Amino acid sequence: MTAFKITIIGAGSVGFTKKLCSDILMVPEFENIEIALTDINAANLDMAAQIIRRIVDVNGLKTTVTATTDRRAALTGARYVMNVVRIGGLDAFADDIRIPLKYGVDQCVGDTICAGGIMYAQRGIAAMLEFCRDIREVAEPNALMLNYANPMAMMTWAAIDHGGVKTVGLCHGVQNGHRQIAAALRVPMAEVDIICSGINHQTWYTDIRHKGRQIGKDELLAAFQAHPTFSKQEKVRIDVLKRFGYYSTESNGHLSEYLPWYRKRPDQIMDWISTDDWIHGETGGYLRYTTENRNWFETDFPMFLDEAGKPLVPAARTDEHASHILEGLETNRTYRGHFNVKNNGVIRNLPDDCIIESPGFVDRFGINMVEGITLPLACAATCNVSVSVQRMGMMAAVTGDVDLLKQSMLHDPLVGAICNPEEVWQMVDEMLVAQAQWLPQYAHAIPDAKKRLENPRVKTREWAGAARLDVRSVDELRAASAKKKASESHGLGTKVMG
């Protein structure tokens, strides 16, 4: 195996960069590679570089770690590119949550579809196409991009169709749901086998087996309803399981905003969610979580750097797909996972052009998908609605077509359940104006949007949402972390997130 170069775009996402790099560095054959980190935030990039270099030094590895704000320099000669960016950072993310709330749209995450996810795609795809241009021009020929950036389907779709770069989208939702199913059944995860297929964040466990014995709907439903924690945290997922017959990969908060049924009536939202952790449905939960962790990391960076000084433990390698895919491609050790790729007939009752998430195998011959899957009709119907929104949102981002952007918002399941067309048109205008600095493809449309907002046609309200919690201080985060570690050390168990 020859040495190669991996470039991580958005490496200032320090925690995730550390996880990805730690996994890669636990593959023995990868000791002599180069990891090139790049980000537009020089301060975060420097912190990430310090942490990765600390890991390399402590473990006596020969790996080269470089860091630069010059993206093209970082991409030059790269065989693999990992994209983990959040375009617009937390400022734009805050608008993704705040502005739709004025129109009654209450989101937990807002990074996939719904109002926030569609606007996130407009920012991300504009940047993604620039990344792809650089990859085509300076990376190794036929370089592979591993896209972790949300909205997964739209970003990956744009990179393949309009960026001209070989791309696979990667997410950990399937693994987390698999872990949760095993916990509900009260058996080790290693004893549970799954087939999971659909689209990202709407992937369905169509076959679950414990030691070869198939687990049916009734047994799985009874296990979740009887579980003391999941029965309270996963009310939407359990309800969908009860009505569809299949369990979804996504957490309660995520799933609730992809469907038109659970968050459209403010007085009923609390009936379906839990606020004991952000992922279970809290208004703007992921925004709060990421804000808290950003503040904590910047304050306590020396502590996180010290933690990076611990030797790598191979048994602690995570089930994030990236390192396992690279290992399969480079060493020919076969890896089975669930990957976001062009459908092209893999799932028979989803459109050929869309991005699916489905089982596949990786070896030296590439990523090979299992073909001939047919989704249950209710699962396919839900996915097809989202695919139509994704297709319009992706094409709007590529072309700068404001009408198409507004049409994608109008057809979004949750937005459409809450807003009338006039409200959608005004909401999009407001989001375009607020985020203009990250939307170069819409520069021609911003003046007209501003003019329309001078005489708004619909009334809005300042609303925090049905379940908004305050951002915790760094001291509160330290105390919560210490309490969690104490609980785990006393055998009280750990929470499983989907």
C-alpha positions in Angstrom: 0.0 0.0 0.0 1.4 3.4 -1.0 1.2 6.4 1.3 -1.6 8.8 0.6 -3.1 12.1 1.7 -6.4 12.8 3.4 -7.8 16.3 3.5 -10.4 17.4 6.0 -12.4 20.5 5.0 -14.0 22.1 8.0 -11.5 20.6 10.4 -12.3 23.4 12.9 -15.2 21.2 14.0 -12.6 20.0 16.5 -14.5 17.2 18.3 -15.6 15.5 15.2 -12.2 15.9 13.5 -10.5 14.3 16.5 -12.9 11.3 16.3 -12.3 10.8 12.6 -8.6 11.1 12.8 -8.3 8.9 15.9 -10.2 6.2 14.0 -7.9 6.5 11.0 -4.8 6.4 13.1 -5.8 3.1 14.5 -5.5 1.4 11.1 -1.9 0.0 11.3 -1.3 0.4 7.5 -2.1 4.1 7.7 0.8 5.2 9.8 2.7 7.0 7.0 -0.1 8.9 5.6 -0.6 12.7 5.6 -3.6 14.3 7.2 -4.2 17.8 5.9 -6.5 20.0 7.9 -8.2 23.1 6.5 -10.7 25.6 7.8 -11.5 29.3 7.3 -11.4 29.8 11.1 -7.7 29.9 11.9 -8.1 29.7 15.7 -10.3 26.6 15.6 -8.0 25.1 12.9 -5.0 25.6 15.2 -6.7 23.9 18.1 -7.6 21.0 15.9 -4.0 20.7 14.6 -2.6 20.8 18.2 -5.0 17.9 19.2 -4.2 15.7 16.2 -0.5 16.3 16.5 -0.7 15.4 20.2 -2.3 12.1 19.3 0.3 11.3 16.7 3.2 12.2 19.0 1.9 10.3 22.1 1.4 7.2 20.0 4.8 7.4 18.3 3.3 7.5 14.8 5.0 8.7 11.6 1.9 10.4 10.3 2.3 13.9 8.9 -0.2 16.5 10.1 -0.5 19.8 8.2 -2.9 22.7 8.8 -3.7 25.6 6.5 -6.4 28.1 5.7 -5.5 27.7 2.1 -8.0 25.1 0.9 -6.4 24.4 -2.5 -3.0 23.8 -0.8 -4.6 21.4 1.6 -6.4 19.6 -1.3 -3.3 19.3 -3.6 -2.5 15.6 -4.1 -5.3 14.4 -1.8 -6.7 10.9 -2.5 -9.5 11.3 0.0 -11.4 14.4 1.1 -13.7 14.5 4.1 -16.2 17.4 4.2 -17.4 18.3 7.7 -18.3 22.0 7.2 -21.1 24.1 8.6 -21.4 27.0 6.3 -22.4 30.2 8.1 -21.5 28.6 11.5 -23.8 29.2 14.5 -24.9 32.6 13.3 -26.6 31.3 10.2 -27.8 28.3 12.2 -29.5 30.6 14.7 -31.4 32.2 11.8 -32.5 28.8 10.5 -34.3 28.3 13.8 -35.3 31.9 14.7 -36.9 33.1 11.5 -39.2 30.0 10.9 -40.4 30.3 14.5 -41.8 33.7 13.6 -44.1 31.9 11.2 -45.0 29.1 13.6 -42.4 26.5 12.3 -40.9 24.8 15.4 -37.8 22.8 14.6 -35.6 20.6 16.8 -32.5 20.4 14.5 -33.3 22.1 11.2 -30.4 20.5 9.2 -32.0 18.1 6.8 -35.3 19.4 5.2 -37.8 21.7 6.8 -37.2 25.4 6.6 -33.8 25.3 8.3 -32.4 22.3 6.4 -33.4 23.7 3.0 -31.7 27.1 3.7 -28.7 25.2 5.1 -28.5 23.4 1.7 -28.4 26.8 -0.1 -25.4 27.8 1.9 -23.7 24.5 1.8 -24.1 23.7 -1.8 -22.7 27.1 -2.9 -19.5 26.1 -1.0 -19.6 22.5 -2.0 -19.4 23.3 -5.7 -16.3 25.4 -4.9 -14.8 22.4 -3.0 -15.5 20.2 -6.0 -13.8 22.6 -8.4 -10.7 22.5 -6.3 -10.8 18.7 -6.0 -11.1 18.3 -9.7 -8.2 20.7 -10.3 -5.6 19.8 -7.7 -6.4 16.5 -5.9 -5.4 13.0 -7.1 -7.3 12.0 -10.2 -10.6 10.2 -9.2 -10.3 11.4 -5.6 -13.1 10.3 -3.3 -15.0 12.7 -1.2 -16.6 11.4 2.0 -19.3 13.9 2.8 -20.4 14.2 6.5 -21.9 17.7 6.0 -25.7 18.1 6.3 -28.1 18.3 4.7 -26.6 15.0 3.6 -28.8 14.1 0.7 -28.8 17.5 -1.0 -25.1 18.1 -0.5 -24.1 14.7 -1.8 -26.6 15.0 -4.7 -25.1 18.4 -5.7 -21.5 17.1 -5.5 -22.2 14.1 -7.8 -24.5 15.8 -10.3 -23.0 19.3 -10.5 -19.6 19.0 -8.8 -18.2 16.2 -10.9 -16.6 14.5 -7.9 -17.0 10.9 -6.8 -18.8 11.3 -3.5 -20.3 9.1 -0.8 -22.4 10.5 2.0 -21.8 9.2 5.5 -24.0 9.4 8.7 -24.1 7.5 12.0 -27.9 7.4 12.3 -28.1 3.7 11.3 -25.5 2.7 13.8 -27.1 4.6 16.6 -30.5 3.2 15.9 -29.0 -0.3 15.7 -27.5 0.3 19.1 -30.8 1.5 20.5 -32.8 -1.5 19.1 -30.3 -3.9 20.8 -30.7 -1.9 24.1 -34.5 -2.0 23.9 -34.3 -5.8 23.3 -31.8 -6.0 26.2 -29.3 -8.0 24.2 -25.7 -7.1 23.0 -25.5 -5.1 19.8 -23.2 -7.7 18.3 -26.0 -10.3 18.4 -28.4 -8.1 16.4 -28.2 -8.0 12.6 -30.1 -5.4 10.6 -31.0 -4.4 7.1 -31.8 -0.7 6.9 -32.7 1.2 3.8 -34.3 4.5 2.7 -33.0 8.0 2.5 -30.7 9.8 5.0 -32.6 10.5 8.3 -35.6 8.5 7.0 -34.0 5.1 6.9 -36.0 2.1 7.9 -35.0 -1.1 9.7 -36.8 -3.5 7.3 -35.3 -6.7 8.8 -34.0 -7.1 12.4 -32.6 -10.5 13.6 -31.3 -11.6 17.0 -29.0 -14.6 16.6 -30.8 -15.3 13.3 -34.3 -15.1 14.7 -36.4 -12.4 13.0 -37.8 -9.7 15.3 -41.3 -8.7 14.2 -43.2 -5.4 14.7 -45.1 -6.6 17.8 -42.0 -7.8 19.7 -40.1 -4.6 18.9 -43.0 -2.3 19.7 -43.5 -4.1 23.1 -39.8 -3.8 23.9 -39.8 0.0 23.3 -43.1 0.6 25.1 -41.8 -1.3 28.1 -38.4 0.4 28.2 -38.3 2.9 31.1 -36.3 5.5 29.1 -37.1 5.0 25.5 -40.8 4.9 26.1 -40.6 8.5 27.3 -37.9 9.8 24.9 -39.0 8.2 21.6 -42.8 8.8 21.4 -42.7 9.9 17.8 -40.6 6.9 16.7 -42.7 4.5 18.7 -45.9 6.0 17.2 -44.5 5.7 13.6 -43.4 2.1 14.4 -46.9 1.3 15.6 -48.5 2.8 12.5 -46.0 1.9 9.8 -44.7 -1.4 11.2 -41.0 -0.3 10.9 -38.6 1.6 13.1 -36.8 4.7 11.8 -33.2 5.5 12.3 -33.7 9.0 13.4 -34.1 10.4 16.9 -37.4 11.6 18.2 -36.5 15.3 17.5 -35.2 14.7 14.0 -38.1 12.5 12.9 -40.7 14.8 14.3 -39.6 17.7 12.0 -39.5 15.5 8.8 -43.2 14.6 9.1 -46.3 16.8 9.0 -48.1 15.3 12.0 -46.3 15.9 15.3 -45.1 19.5 15.5 -47.8 21.5 13.7 -50.0 22.3 16.7 -47.9 24.2 19.4 -50.2 23.1 22.2 -49.6 19.4 21.4 -45.8 19.4 20.7 -45.0 18.6 24.3 -47.2 15.4 24.0 -44.7 14.0 21.6 -41.3 15.1 22.8 -39.0 14.9 25.8 -36.7 17.8 27.0 -34.3 15.7 29.0 -31.9 15.9 26.2 -31.8 18.1 23.0 -32.1 15.2 20.6 -35.6 14.2 21.8 -37.4 17.2 20.4 -36.5 20.4 22.2 -37.1 23.6 20.2 -33.7 24.5 18.6 -32.2 21.7 20.6 -29.2 21.1 18.4 -28.4 24.8 18.2 -28.3 25.0 22.0 -26.1 21.8 22.2 -23.6 23.1 19.6 -23.5 26.5 21.2 -22.8 25.1 24.6 -20.1 22.8 23.3 -18.4 25.6 21.3 -18.3 27.7 24.4 -17.0 24.9 26.6 -14.3 23.9 24.2 -13.0 27.4 23.7 -12.9 27.9 27.5 -11.4 24.6 28.5 -9.2 23.8 25.5 -6.2 22.9 27.7 -8.2 20.2 29.3 -9.3 18.7 25.9 -5.7 18.9 24.7 -4.6 17.0 27.7 -7.2 14.3 27.1 -5.7 13.9 23.6 -2.5 12.8 25.2 -3.9 9.4 26.1 -2.7 6.4 24.0 -5.0 5.2 21.3 -6.9 2.0 22.2 -7.9 0.0 19.1 -11.0 -1.4 20.9 -12.2 2.2 21.2 -12.3 2.7 17.4 -15.8 4.0 16.7 -18.3 2.8 14.1 -18.1 6.0 12.1 -17.9 4.7 8.5 -14.9 6.8 7.2 -11.9 4.9 8.6 -13.5 1.6 7.7 -14.2 2.6 4.2 -10.6 3.8 3.7 -9.4 0.6 5.2 -11.5 -1.5 2.8 -10.4 0.5 -0.2 -6.7 0.4 0.7 -6.2 -3.0 2.3 -9.1 -5.0 0.7 -10.5 -6.0 4.1 -14.2 -6.1 3.4 -16.4 -3.6 5.3 -20.2 -3.7 5.4 -22.0 -0.4 6.2 -24.9 1.9 5.1 -23.9 4.5 2.6 -25.5 7.6 0.9 -25.1 7.1 -2.9 -27.1 7.6 -6.1 -30.0 5.2 -6.2 -29.7 4.0 -9.8 -32.2 1.3 -9.2 -30.9 0.0 -5.9 -34.2 0.8 -4.1 -36.9 -0.1 -6.7 -39.6 2.2 -5.4 -37.5 5.4 -5.0 -36.5 7.6 -8.0 -33.3 6.6 -9.7 -31.7 10.1 -9.5 -32.1 10.6 -5.7 -29.6 9.9 -2.9 -30.4 6.8 -0.9 -29.0 5.4 2.3 -28.7 1.6 2.1 -26.5 -1.4 2.7 -23.2 -1.8 0.8 -19.8 -3.5 1.0 -16.4 -1.9 0.5 -13.2 -3.5 -0.7 -10.5 -2.7 -3.1 -13.0 -2.6 -6.0 -15.0 0.2 -4.4 -18.3 0.8 -2.7 -20.7 -1.9 -3.9 -24.4 -1.5 -3.0 -26.9 -4.3 -2.4 -29.5 -4.0 -5.2 -33.1 -5.0 -5.6 -34.6 -3.5 -2.4 -38.3 -2.6 -2.2 -39.3 -0.4 0.7 -42.7 -1.0 2.5 -45.2 1.4 0.9 -45.7 3.7 3.8 -41.9 4.1 4.2 -41.5 4.7 0.5 -44.3 7.3 0.5 -42.6 9.3 3.3 -39.3 9.1 1.6 -40.7 10.2 -1.8 -42.2 13.3 -0.3 -38.8 14.3 1.1 -37.0 13.4 -2.2 -39.2 15.9 -4.1 -38.3 18.6 -1.6 -34.6 17.7 -1.7 -34.6 17.7 -5.5 -36.1 21.2 -5.7 -33.9 22.5 -2.9 -30.8 21.1 -4.4 -31.5 22.6 -7.9 -32.5 25.9 -6.4 -29.1 26.1 -4.6 -27.2 25.2 -7.8 -29.1 27.7 -10.0 -30.1 30.5 -7.6 -33.7 30.1 -8.6 -35.7 31.9 -5.9 -39.1 30.6 -7.2 -37.8 27.0 -7.0 -36.5 27.6 -3.5 -39.9 28.9 -2.3 -41.6 25.9 -4.0 -39.3 23.5 -2.1 -40.3 25.2 1.2 -43.9 25.1 0.3 -43.8 21.4 -0.4 -41.9 20.6 2.8 -44.1 18.4 5.0 -43.9 20.4 8.2 -43.7 23.9 6.7 -46.7 23.0 4.5 -48.7 21.8 7.4 -48.2 25.1 9.2 -47.8 27.9 6.7 -49.9 29.2 3.8 -48.2 30.1 0.5 -48.0 33.9 1.3 -46.3 33.1 4.6 -43.8 30.7 2.9 -42.9 33.4 0.3 -42.3 36.0 3.0 -40.4 33.6 5.3 -38.0 32.7 2.5 -37.4 36.4 1.6 -36.6 37.1 5.3 -34.1 34.2 5.4 -32.5 35.2 2.1 -31.9 38.7 3.4 -30.6 37.6 6.8 -28.1 35.1 5.2 -27.2 37.0 2.1 -23.4 36.9 2.9 -23.4 33.1 2.5 -25.6 32.9 -0.6 -23.7 34.2 -3.6 -26.0 32.5 -6.0 -28.9 34.7 -4.8 -27.1 38.1 -5.0 -29.4 39.1 -7.8 -32.5 38.4 -5.7 -31.6 40.1 -2.4 -32.6 43.7 -3.4 -36.1 42.6 -4.4 -36.5 40.6 -1.3 -35.6 43.6 0.9 -38.0 45.7 -0.9 -40.9 43.3 -0.4 -40.1 43.1 3.3 -40.5 46.9 3.6 -44.2 46.2 3.3 -44.8 42.7 4.7 -48.0 41.0 3.6 -48.4 38.7 6.6 -48.0 39.3 10.3 -45.4 37.4 12.3 -44.7 36.9 16.0 -41.7 36.7 18.2 -41.9 33.1 19.6 -39.3 31.1 21.4 -41.1 27.8 20.5 -43.0 25.2 22.4 -40.0 23.8 24.2 -37.0 26.2 24.2 -34.4 25.8 26.9 -31.6 28.2 27.9 -28.0 27.8 26.9 -26.1 26.4 29.9 -23.0 28.1 31.2 -19.6 26.4 31.0 -19.7 25.7 34.8 -23.1 24.0 34.3 -21.6 21.9 31.5 -18.7 20.8 33.7 -21.0 19.8 36.5 -23.3 17.9 34.2 -20.3 16.0 32.7 -19.0 15.1 36.1 -22.4 13.8 37.2 -22.7 11.7 34.0 -19.3 10.2 34.5 -20.1 9.4 38.1 -23.4 7.7 37.1 -21.6 5.6 34.4 -18.9 4.5 36.9 -21.6 3.3 39.3 -23.2 1.2 36.6 -26.3 3.3 36.1 -26.0 2.9 32.3 -25.6 5.2 29.4 -28.1 6.8 27.1 -28.4 5.7 23.5 -29.1 8.4 20.9 -30.5 7.8 17.4 
